[in-house]
């Protein structure tokens, strides 16, 4: 994923974590942000303390990172 998009994902996730109360709400907020901004792609987001994934995604549209102990996975499919 391009650095600019990575920075945006992290910023959106940080805001979501500060305003939402559970992992599902955080994931929904991140997913909704990217679906509204980047039409034409289907975005998927997973958030939690113990996350593993094996997914098919669009080239350069996958990011897995941690904020504290919370893992965030965001990826897009066509």
mmCIF file as gemmi writes it, N, C-alpha and C atoms, coordinates in Angstrom:
data_model
loop_
_atom_site.group_PDB
_atom_site.id
_atom_site.type_symbol
_atom_site.label_atom_id
_atom_site.label_alt_id
_atom_site.label_comp_id
_atom_site.label_asym_id
_atom_site.label_entity_id
_atom_site.label_seq_id
_atom_site.pdbx_PDB_ins_code
_atom_site.Cartn_x
_atom_site.Cartn_y
_atom_site.Cartn_z
_atom_site.occupancy
_atom_site.B_iso_or_equiv
_atom_site.pdbx_formal_charge
_atom_site.auth_seq_id
_atom_site.auth_asym_id
_atom_site.pdbx_PDB_model_num
ATOM 1 N N . UNK Axp A 1 ? 0.855 -1.174 0 1 0 ? 1 A 1
ATOM 2 C CA . UNK Axp A 1 ? 0 0 0 1 0 ? 1 A 1
ATOM 3 C C . UNK Axp A 1 ? 0.903 1.24 0 1 0 ? 1 A 1
ATOM 4 N N . UNK Axp A 2 ? 0.536 2.222 -0.786 1 0 ? 2 A 1
ATOM 5 C CA . UNK Axp A 2 ? 1.313 3.458 -0.872 1 0 ? 2 A 1
ATOM 6 C C . UNK Axp A 2 ? 1.342 4.164 0.483 1 0 ? 2 A 1
ATOM 7 N N . UNK Axp A 3 ? 2.442 4.871 0.753 1 0 ? 3 A 1
ATOM 8 C CA . UNK Axp A 3 ? 2.636 5.504 2.059 1 0 ? 3 A 1
ATOM 9 C C . UNK Axp A 3 ? 1.516 6.486 2.4 1 0 ? 3 A 1
ATOM 10 N N . UNK Axp A 4 ? 1.078 7.269 1.43 1 0 ? 4 A 1
ATOM 11 C CA . UNK Axp A 4 ? 0.013 8.249 1.677 1 0 ? 4 A 1
ATOM 12 C C . UNK Axp A 4 ? -1.272 7.558 2.138 1 0 ? 4 A 1
ATOM 13 N N . UNK Axp A 5 ? -1.606 6.456 1.495 1 0 ? 5 A 1
ATOM 14 C CA . UNK Axp A 5 ? -2.798 5.702 1.872 1 0 ? 5 A 1
ATOM 15 C C . UNK Axp A 5 ? -2.602 5.031 3.23 1 0 ? 5 A 1
ATOM 16 N N . UNK Axp A 6 ? -1.398 4.526 3.5 1 0 ? 6 A 1
ATOM 17 C CA . UNK Axp A 6 ? -1.111 3.947 4.811 1 0 ? 6 A 1
ATOM 18 C C . UNK Axp A 6 ? -1.322 4.972 5.917 1 0 ? 6 A 1
ATOM 19 N N . UNK Axp A 7 ? -0.818 6.177 5.706 1 0 ? 7 A 1
ATOM 20 C CA . UNK Axp A 7 ? -0.969 7.239 6.701 1 0 ? 7 A 1
ATOM 21 C C . UNK Axp A 7 ? -2.441 7.554 6.944 1 0 ? 7 A 1
ATOM 22 N N . UNK Axp A 8 ? -3.227 7.556 5.873 1 0 ? 8 A 1
ATOM 23 C CA . UNK Axp A 8 ? -4.66 7.824 6.001 1 0 ? 8 A 1
ATOM 24 C C . UNK Axp A 8 ? -5.353 6.717 6.79 1 0 ? 8 A 1
ATOM 25 N N . UNK Axp A 9 ? -5.025 5.465 6.493 1 0 ? 9 A 1
ATOM 26 C CA . UNK Axp A 9 ? -5.629 4.337 7.21 1 0 ? 9 A 1
ATOM 27 C C . UNK Axp A 9 ? -5.333 4.441 8.698 1 0 ? 9 A 1
ATOM 28 N N . UNK Axp A 10 ? -4.09 4.698 9.037 1 0 ? 10 A 1
ATOM 29 C CA . UNK Axp A 10 ? -3.696 4.783 10.444 1 0 ? 10 A 1
ATOM 30 C C . UNK Axp A 10 ? -4.413 5.934 11.133 1 0 ? 10 A 1
ATOM 31 N N . UNK Axp A 11 ? -4.498 7.083 10.486 1 0 ? 11 A 1
ATOM 32 C CA . UNK Axp A 11 ? -5.181 8.234 11.075 1 0 ? 11 A 1
ATOM 33 C C . UNK Axp A 11 ? -6.662 7.953 11.296 1 0 ? 11 A 1
ATOM 34 N N . UNK Axp A 12 ? -7.321 7.349 10.323 1 0 ? 12 A 1
ATOM 35 C CA . UNK Axp A 12 ? -8.747 7.024 10.452 1 0 ? 12 A 1
ATOM 36 C C . UNK Axp A 12 ? -8.951 6.011 11.575 1 0 ? 12 A 1
ATOM 37 N N . UNK Axp A 13 ? -8.078 5.016 11.659 1 0 ? 13 A 1
ATOM 38 C CA . UNK Axp A 13 ? -8.186 4.004 12.715 1 0 ? 13 A 1
ATOM 39 C C . UNK Axp A 13 ? -7.973 4.624 14.095 1 0 ? 13 A 1
ATOM 40 N N . UNK Axp A 14 ? -7.033 5.544 14.219 1 0 ? 14 A 1
ATOM 41 C CA . UNK Axp A 14 ? -6.794 6.203 15.501 1 0 ? 14 A 1
ATOM 42 C C . UNK Axp A 14 ? -8.017 6.992 15.952 1 0 ? 14 A 1
ATOM 43 N N . UNK Axp A 15 ? -8.634 7.715 15.042 1 0 ? 15 A 1
ATOM 44 C CA . UNK Axp A 15 ? -9.847 8.464 15.379 1 0 ? 15 A 1
ATOM 45 C C . UNK Axp A 15 ? -10.96 7.505 15.778 1 0 ? 15 A 1
ATOM 46 N N . UNK Axp A 16 ? -11.138 6.444 15.009 1 0 ? 16 A 1
ATOM 47 C CA . UNK Axp A 16 ? -12.186 5.463 15.315 1 0 ? 16 A 1
ATOM 48 C C . UNK Axp A 16 ? -11.969 4.839 16.688 1 0 ? 16 A 1
ATOM 49 N N . UNK Axp A 17 ? -10.728 4.539 17.03 1 0 ? 17 A 1
ATOM 50 C CA . UNK Axp A 17 ? -10.44 3.94 18.334 1 0 ? 17 A 1
ATOM 51 C C . UNK Axp A 17 ? -10.702 4.901 19.48 1 0 ? 17 A 1
ATOM 52 N N . UNK Axp A 18 ? -10.583 6.185 19.214 1 0 ? 18 A 1
ATOM 53 C CA . UNK Axp A 18 ? -10.826 7.165 20.275 1 0 ? 18 A 1
ATOM 54 C C . UNK Axp A 18 ? -12.306 7.509 20.425 1 0 ? 18 A 1
ATOM 55 N N . UNK Axp A 19 ? -13.126 7.178 19.418 1 0 ? 19 A 1
ATOM 56 C CA . UNK Axp A 19 ? -14.545 7.549 19.482 1 0 ? 19 A 1
ATOM 57 C C . UNK Axp A 19 ? -15.494 6.369 19.61 1 0 ? 19 A 1
ATOM 58 N N . UNK Axp A 20 ? -15.063 5.178 19.241 1 0 ? 20 A 1
ATOM 59 C CA . UNK Axp A 20 ? -15.941 4.003 19.271 1 0 ? 20 A 1
ATOM 60 C C . UNK Axp A 20 ? -15.608 3.122 20.47 1 0 ? 20 A 1
ATOM 61 N N . UNK Axp A 21 ? -16.576 2.283 20.868 1 0 ? 21 A 1
ATOM 62 C CA . UNK Axp A 21 ? -16.419 1.53 22.108 1 0 ? 21 A 1
ATOM 63 C C . UNK Axp A 21 ? -16.037 0.068 21.929 1 0 ? 21 A 1
ATOM 64 N N . UNK Axp A 22 ? -16.185 -0.488 20.74 1 0 ? 22 A 1
ATOM 65 C CA . UNK Axp A 22 ? -15.792 -1.887 20.56 1 0 ? 22 A 1
ATOM 66 C C . UNK Axp A 22 ? -15.181 -2.099 19.174 1 0 ? 22 A 1
ATOM 67 N N . UNK Axp A 23 ? -14.574 -3.276 19.022 1 0 ? 23 A 1
ATOM 68 C CA . UNK Axp A 23 ? -13.844 -3.567 17.798 1 0 ? 23 A 1
ATOM 69 C C . UNK Axp A 23 ? -14.719 -3.53 16.549 1 0 ? 23 A 1
ATOM 70 N N . UNK Axp A 24 ? -15.936 -4.034 16.656 1 0 ? 24 A 1
ATOM 71 C CA . UNK Axp A 24 ? -16.828 -4.056 15.491 1 0 ? 24 A 1
ATOM 72 C C . UNK Axp A 24 ? -17.156 -2.637 15.029 1 0 ? 24 A 1
ATOM 73 N N . UNK Axp A 25 ? -17.394 -1.733 15.963 1 0 ? 25 A 1
ATOM 74 C CA . UNK Axp A 25 ? -17.69 -0.344 15.603 1 0 ? 25 A 1
ATOM 75 C C . UNK Axp A 25 ? -16.474 0.339 14.98 1 0 ? 25 A 1
ATOM 76 N N . UNK Axp A 26 ? -15.291 0.035 15.504 1 0 ? 26 A 1
ATOM 77 C CA . UNK Axp A 26 ? -14.058 0.598 14.94 1 0 ? 26 A 1
ATOM 78 C C . UNK Axp A 26 ? -13.885 0.123 13.499 1 0 ? 26 A 1
ATOM 79 N N . UNK Axp A 27 ? -14.034 -1.176 13.287 1 0 ? 27 A 1
ATOM 80 C CA . UNK Axp A 27 ? -13.892 -1.742 11.94 1 0 ? 27 A 1
ATOM 81 C C . UNK Axp A 27 ? -14.915 -1.14 10.981 1 0 ? 27 A 1
ATOM 82 N N . UNK Axp A 28 ? -16.147 -0.987 11.443 1 0 ? 28 A 1
ATOM 83 C CA . UNK Axp A 28 ? -17.199 -0.417 10.594 1 0 ? 28 A 1
ATOM 84 C C . UNK Axp A 28 ? -16.868 1.014 10.196 1 0 ? 28 A 1
ATOM 85 N N . UNK Axp A 29 ? -16.358 1.797 11.137 1 0 ? 29 A 1
ATOM 86 C CA . UNK Axp A 29 ? -16.036 3.192 10.845 1 0 ? 29 A 1
ATOM 87 C C . UNK Axp A 29 ? -14.905 3.291 9.807 1 0 ? 29 A 1
ATOM 88 N N . UNK Axp A 30 ? -13.88 2.463 9.955 1 0 ? 30 A 1
ATOM 89 C CA . UNK Axp A 30 ? -12.768 2.474 9 1 0 ? 30 A 1
ATOM 90 C C . UNK Axp A 30 ? -13.259 2.037 7.62 1 0 ? 30 A 1
ATOM 91 N N . UNK Axp A 31 ? -13.989 0.943 7.563 1 0 ? 31 A 1
ATOM 92 C CA . UNK Axp A 31 ? -14.529 0.425 6.297 1 0 ? 31 A 1
ATOM 93 C C . UNK Axp A 31 ? -15.39 1.479 5.601 1 0 ? 31 A 1
ATOM 94 N N . UNK Axp A 32 ? -16.301 2.097 6.336 1 0 ? 32 A 1
ATOM 95 C CA . UNK Axp A 32 ? -17.203 3.093 5.755 1 0 ? 32 A 1
ATOM 96 C C . UNK Axp A 32 ? -16.436 4.285 5.198 1 0 ? 32 A 1
ATOM 97 N N . UNK Axp A 33 ? -15.406 4.723 5.907 1 0 ? 33 A 1
ATOM 98 C CA . UNK Axp A 33 ? -14.605 5.854 5.43 1 0 ? 33 A 1
ATOM 99 C C . UNK Axp A 33 ? -14.017 5.559 4.054 1 0 ? 33 A 1
ATOM 100 N N . UNK Axp A 34 ? -13.428 4.382 3.905 1 0 ? 34 A 1
ATOM 101 C CA . UNK Axp A 34 ? -12.756 4.057 2.649 1 0 ? 34 A 1
ATOM 102 C C . UNK Axp A 34 ? -13.734 3.719 1.539 1 0 ? 34 A 1
ATOM 103 N N . UNK Axp A 35 ? -14.864 3.128 1.853 1 0 ? 35 A 1
ATOM 104 C CA . UNK Axp A 35 ? -15.864 2.871 0.809 1 0 ? 35 A 1
ATOM 105 C C . UNK Axp A 35 ? -16.469 4.167 0.294 1 0 ? 35 A 1
ATOM 106 N N . UNK Axp A 36 ? -16.637 5.157 1.164 1 0 ? 36 A 1
ATOM 107 C CA . UNK Axp A 36 ? -17.175 6.443 0.723 1 0 ? 36 A 1
ATOM 108 C C . UNK Axp A 36 ? -16.155 7.228 -0.095 1 0 ? 36 A 1
ATOM 109 N N . UNK Axp A 37 ? -14.891 7.132 0.276 1 0 ? 37 A 1
ATOM 110 C CA . UNK Axp A 37 ? -13.862 7.926 -0.395 1 0 ? 37 A 1
ATOM 111 C C . UNK Axp A 37 ? -13.354 7.281 -1.683 1 0 ? 37 A 1
ATOM 112 N N . UNK Axp A 38 ? -13.233 5.966 -1.696 1 0 ? 38 A 1
ATOM 113 C CA . UNK Axp A 38 ? -12.663 5.253 -2.841 1 0 ? 38 A 1
ATOM 114 C C . UNK Axp A 38 ? -13.715 4.331 -3.444 1 0 ? 38 A 1
ATOM 115 N N . UNK Axp A 39 ? -14.594 4.899 -4.245 1 0 ? 39 A 1
ATOM 116 C CA . UNK Axp A 39 ? -15.661 4.134 -4.901 1 0 ? 39 A 1
ATOM 117 C C . UNK Axp A 39 ? -15.065 3.137 -5.889 1 0 ? 39 A 1
ATOM 118 N N . UNK Axp A 40 ? -15.783 2.066 -6.133 1 0 ? 40 A 1
ATOM 119 C CA . UNK Axp A 40 ? -15.341 1.081 -7.106 1 0 ? 40 A 1
ATOM 120 C C . UNK Axp A 40 ? -14.612 -0.091 -6.492 1 0 ? 40 A 1
ATOM 121 N N . UNK Axp A 41 ? -14.199 0.046 -5.244 1 0 ? 41 A 1
ATOM 122 C CA . UNK Axp A 41 ? -13.553 -1.05 -4.537 1 0 ? 41 A 1
ATOM 123 C C . UNK Axp A 41 ? -14.403 -1.433 -3.333 1 0 ? 41 A 1
ATOM 124 N N . UNK Axp A 42 ? -14.389 -2.701 -2.991 1 0 ? 42 A 1
ATOM 125 C CA . UNK Axp A 42 ? -15.044 -3.164 -1.772 1 0 ? 42 A 1
ATOM 126 C C . UNK Axp A 42 ? -13.97 -3.268 -0.698 1 0 ? 42 A 1
ATOM 127 N N . UNK Axp A 43 ? -14.148 -2.529 0.388 1 0 ? 43 A 1
ATOM 128 C CA . UNK Axp A 43 ? -13.167 -2.519 1.468 1 0 ? 43 A 1
ATOM 129 C C . UNK Axp A 43 ? -13.629 -3.436 2.588 1 0 ? 43 A 1
ATOM 130 N N . UNK Axp A 44 ? -12.667 -4.088 3.225 1 0 ? 44 A 1
ATOM 131 C CA . UNK Axp A 44 ? -12.933 -5.001 4.333 1 0 ? 44 A 1
ATOM 132 C C . UNK Axp A 44 ? -11.988 -4.621 5.464 1 0 ? 44 A 1
ATOM 133 N N . UNK Axp A 45 ? -12.498 -4.632 6.699 1 0 ? 45 A 1
ATOM 134 C CA . UNK Axp A 45 ? -11.678 -4.252 7.838 1 0 ? 45 A 1
ATOM 135 C C . UNK Axp A 45 ? -11.921 -5.213 8.992 1 0 ? 45 A 1
ATOM 136 N N . UNK Axp A 46 ? -10.842 -5.646 9.611 1 0 ? 46 A 1
ATOM 137 C CA . UNK Axp A 46 ? -10.897 -6.487 10.81 1 0 ? 46 A 1
ATOM 138 C C . UNK Axp A 46 ? -10.108 -5.781 11.901 1 0 ? 46 A 1
ATOM 139 N N . UNK Axp A 47 ? -10.652 -5.784 13.115 1 0 ? 47 A 1
ATOM 140 C CA . UNK Axp A 47 ? -9.99 -5.141 14.247 1 0 ? 47 A 1
ATOM 141 C C . UNK Axp A 47 ? -10.095 -6.067 15.447 1 0 ? 47 A 1
ATOM 142 N N . UNK Axp A 48 ? -9.006 -6.225 16.171 1 0 ? 48 A 1
ATOM 143 C CA . UNK Axp A 48 ? -9.052 -7.043 17.375 1 0 ? 48 A 1
ATOM 144 C C . UNK Axp A 48 ? -7.68 -7.251 17.977 1 0 ? 48 A 1
ATOM 145 N N . UNK Axp A 49 ? -7.664 -7.894 19.132 1 0 ? 49 A 1
ATOM 146 C CA . UNK Axp A 49 ? -6.407 -8.147 19.837 1 0 ? 49 A 1
ATOM 147 C C . UNK Axp A 49 ? -5.699 -9.404 19.333 1 0 ? 49 A 1
ATOM 148 N N . UNK Axp A 50 ? -6.416 -10.277 18.658 1 0 ? 50 A 1
ATOM 149 C CA . UNK Axp A 50 ? -5.831 -11.524 18.173 1 0 ? 50 A 1
ATOM 150 C C . UNK Axp A 50 ? -6.376 -11.772 16.767 1 0 ? 50 A 1
ATOM 151 N N . UNK Axp A 51 ? -5.689 -11.249 15.758 1 0 ? 51 A 1
ATOM 152 C CA . UNK Axp A 51 ? -6.188 -11.3 14.386 1 0 ? 51 A 1
ATOM 153 C C . UNK Axp A 51 ? -5.182 -12.032 13.495 1 0 ? 51 A 1
ATOM 154 N N . UNK Axp A 52 ? -5.685 -12.967 12.734 1 0 ? 52 A 1
ATOM 155 C CA . UNK Axp A 52 ? -4.891 -13.615 11.687 1 0 ? 52 A 1
ATOM 156 C C . UNK Axp A 52 ? -5.739 -13.583 10.423 1 0 ? 52 A 1
ATOM 157 N N . UNK Axp A 53 ? -5.099 -13.491 9.274 1 0 ? 53 A 1
ATOM 158 C CA . UNK Axp A 53 ? -5.889 -13.45 8.047 1 0 ? 53 A 1
ATOM 159 C C . UNK Axp A 53 ? -5.112 -14.055 6.889 1 0 ? 53 A 1
ATOM 160 N N . UNK Axp A 54 ? -5.866 -14.516 5.929 1 0 ? 54 A 1
ATOM 161 C CA . UNK Axp A 54 ? -5.325 -15.03 4.671 1 0 ? 54 A 1
ATOM 162 C C . UNK Axp A 54 ? -6.367 -14.661 3.625 1 0 ? 54 A 1
ATOM 163 N N . UNK Axp A 55 ? -6.119 -13.594 2.88 1 0 ? 55 A 1
ATOM 164 C CA . UNK Axp A 55 ? -7.141 -13.035 2.003 1 0 ? 55 A 1
ATOM 165 C C . UNK Axp A 55 ? -6.581 -12.769 0.609 1 0 ? 55 A 1
ATOM 166 N N . UNK Axp A 56 ? -7.484 -12.641 -0.339 1 0 ? 56 A 1
ATOM 167 C CA . UNK Axp A 56 ? -7.147 -12.186 -1.68 1 0 ? 56 A 1
ATOM 168 C C . UNK Axp A 56 ? -7.543 -10.72 -1.757 1 0 ? 56 A 1
ATOM 169 N N . UNK Axp A 57 ? -6.646 -9.881 -2.265 1 0 ? 57 A 1
ATOM 170 C CA . UNK Axp A 57 ? -6.905 -8.441 -2.282 1 0 ? 57 A 1
ATOM 171 C C . UNK Axp A 57 ? -6.355 -7.826 -3.559 1 0 ? 57 A 1
ATOM 172 N N . UNK Axp A 58 ? -6.796 -6.625 -3.825 1 0 ? 58 A 1
ATOM 173 C CA . UNK Axp A 58 ? -6.276 -5.87 -4.963 1 0 ? 58 A 1
ATOM 174 C C . UNK Axp A 58 ? -4.809 -5.528 -4.703 1 0 ? 58 A 1
ATOM 175 N N . UNK Axp A 59 ? -4.033 -5.457 -5.777 1 0 ? 59 A 1
ATOM 176 C CA . UNK Axp A 59 ? -2.618 -5.124 -5.651 1 0 ? 59 A 1
ATOM 177 C C . UNK Axp A 59 ? -2.452 -3.782 -4.951 1 0 ? 59 A 1
ATOM 178 N N . UNK Axp A 60 ? -1.571 -3.731 -3.977 1 0 ? 60 A 1
ATOM 179 C CA . UNK Axp A 60 ? -1.252 -2.516 -3.216 1 0 ? 60 A 1
ATOM 180 C C . UNK Axp A 60 ? -2.436 -1.983 -2.419 1 0 ? 60 A 1
ATOM 181 N N . UNK Axp A 61 ? -3.376 -2.845 -2.055 1 0 ? 61 A 1
ATOM 182 C CA . UNK Axp A 61 ? -4.541 -2.41 -1.272 1 0 ? 61 A 1
ATOM 183 C C . UNK Axp A 61 ? -4.719 -3.308 -0.048 1 0 ? 61 A 1
ATOM 184 N N . UNK Axp A 62 ? -3.627 -3.544 0.699 1 0 ? 62 A 1
ATOM 185 C CA . UNK Axp A 62 ? -3.661 -4.364 1.904 1 0 ? 62 A 1
ATOM 186 C C . UNK Axp A 62 ? -2.748 -3.732 2.941 1 0 ? 62 A 1
ATOM 187 N N . UNK Axp A 63 ? -3.234 -3.64 4.176 1 0 ? 63 A 1
ATOM 188 C CA . UNK Axp A 63 ? -2.402 -3.135 5.268 1 0 ? 63 A 1
ATOM 189 C C . UNK Axp A 63 ? -2.798 -3.839 6.552 1 0 ? 63 A 1
ATOM 190 N N . UNK Axp A 64 ? -1.798 -4.303 7.292 1 0 ? 64 A 1
ATOM 191 C CA . UNK Axp A 64 ? -1.976 -4.961 8.586 1 0 ? 64 A 1
ATOM 192 C C . UNK Axp A 64 ? -1.033 -4.244 9.54 1 0 ? 64 A 1
ATOM 193 N N . UNK Axp A 65 ? -1.578 -3.671 10.609 1 0 ? 65 A 1
ATOM 194 C CA . UNK Axp A 65 ? -0.75 -2.912 11.544 1 0 ? 65 A 1
ATOM 195 C C . UNK Axp A 65 ? -1.362 -2.967 12.938 1 0 ? 65 A 1
ATOM 196 N N . UNK Axp A 66 ? -0.597 -2.509 13.913 1 0 ? 66 A 1
ATOM 197 C CA . UNK Axp A 66 ? -1.064 -2.443 15.298 1 0 ? 66 A 1
ATOM 198 C C . UNK Axp A 66 ? -1.062 -1.006 15.776 1 0 ? 66 A 1
ATOM 199 N N . UNK Axp A 67 ? -2.07 -0.684 16.571 1 0 ? 67 A 1
ATOM 200 C CA . UNK Axp A 67 ? -2.085 0.541 17.363 1 0 ? 67 A 1
ATOM 201 C C . UNK Axp A 67 ? -2.19 0.047 18.799 1 0 ? 67 A 1
ATOM 202 N N . UNK Axp A 68 ? -1.107 0.172 19.534 1 0 ? 68 A 1
ATOM 203 C CA . UNK Axp A 68 ? -1.063 -0.44 20.86 1 0 ? 68 A 1
ATOM 204 C C . UNK Axp A 68 ? -1.16 -1.949 20.704 1 0 ? 68 A 1
ATOM 205 N N . UNK Axp A 69 ? -2.104 -2.565 21.416 1 0 ? 69 A 1
ATOM 206 C CA . UNK Axp A 69 ? -2.301 -4.012 21.321 1 0 ? 69 A 1
ATOM 207 C C . UNK Axp A 69 ? -3.409 -4.391 20.346 1 0 ? 69 A 1
ATOM 208 N N . UNK Axp A 70 ? -3.979 -3.413 19.668 1 0 ? 70 A 1
ATOM 209 C CA . UNK Axp A 70 ? -5.096 -3.655 18.76 1 0 ? 70 A 1
ATOM 210 C C . UNK Axp A 70 ? -4.596 -3.768 17.318 1 0 ? 70 A 1
ATOM 211 N N . UNK Axp A 71 ? -4.879 -4.907 16.698 1 0 ? 71 A 1
ATOM 212 C CA . UNK Axp A 71 ? -4.504 -5.117 15.3 1 0 ? 71 A 1
ATOM 213 C C . UNK Axp A 71 ? -5.597 -4.577 14.386 1 0 ? 71 A 1
ATOM 214 N N . UNK Axp A 72 ? -5.186 -4.049 13.249 1 0 ? 72 A 1
ATOM 215 C CA . UNK Axp A 72 ? -6.117 -3.564 12.231 1 0 ? 72 A 1
ATOM 216 C C . UNK Axp A 72 ? -5.673 -4.143 10.891 1 0 ? 72 A 1
ATOM 217 N N . UNK Axp A 73 ? -6.618 -4.745 10.181 1 0 ? 73 A 1
ATOM 218 C CA . UNK Axp A 73 ? -6.372 -5.249 8.833 1 0 ? 73 A 1
ATOM 219 C C . UNK Axp A 73 ? -7.363 -4.54 7.918 1 0 ? 73 A 1
ATOM 220 N N . UNK Axp A 74 ? -6.862 -3.906 6.881 1 0 ? 74 A 1
ATOM 221 C CA . UNK Axp A 74 ? -7.725 -3.263 5.894 1 0 ? 74 A 1
ATOM 222 C C . UNK Axp A 74 ? -7.257 -3.7 4.516 1 0 ? 74 A 1
ATOM 223 N N . UNK Axp A 75 ? -8.22 -4.138 3.695 1 0 ? 75 A 1
ATOM 224 C CA . UNK Axp A 75 ? -7.874 -4.524 2.331 1 0 ? 75 A 1
ATOM 225 C C . UNK Axp A 75 ? -9.067 -4.289 1.423 1 0 ? 75 A 1
ATOM 226 N N . UNK Axp A 76 ? -8.77 -4.185 0.128 1 0 ? 76 A 1
ATOM 227 C CA . UNK Axp A 76 ? -9.814 -3.928 -0.864 1 0 ? 76 A 1
ATOM 228 C C . UNK Axp A 76 ? -9.87 -5.06 -1.876 1 0 ? 76 A 1
ATOM 229 N N . UNK Axp A 77 ? -11.088 -5.318 -2.354 1 0 ? 77 A 1
ATOM 230 C CA . UNK Axp A 77 ? -11.319 -6.252 -3.45 1 0 ? 77 A 1
ATOM 231 C C . UNK Axp A 77 ? -12.15 -5.535 -4.502 1 0 ? 77 A 1
ATOM 232 N N . UNK Axp A 78 ? -12.101 -6.017 -5.72 1 0 ? 78 A 1
ATOM 233 C CA . UNK Axp A 78 ? -12.855 -5.377 -6.801 1 0 ? 78 A 1
ATOM 234 C C . UNK Axp A 78 ? -14.281 -5.863 -6.819 1 0 ? 78 A 1
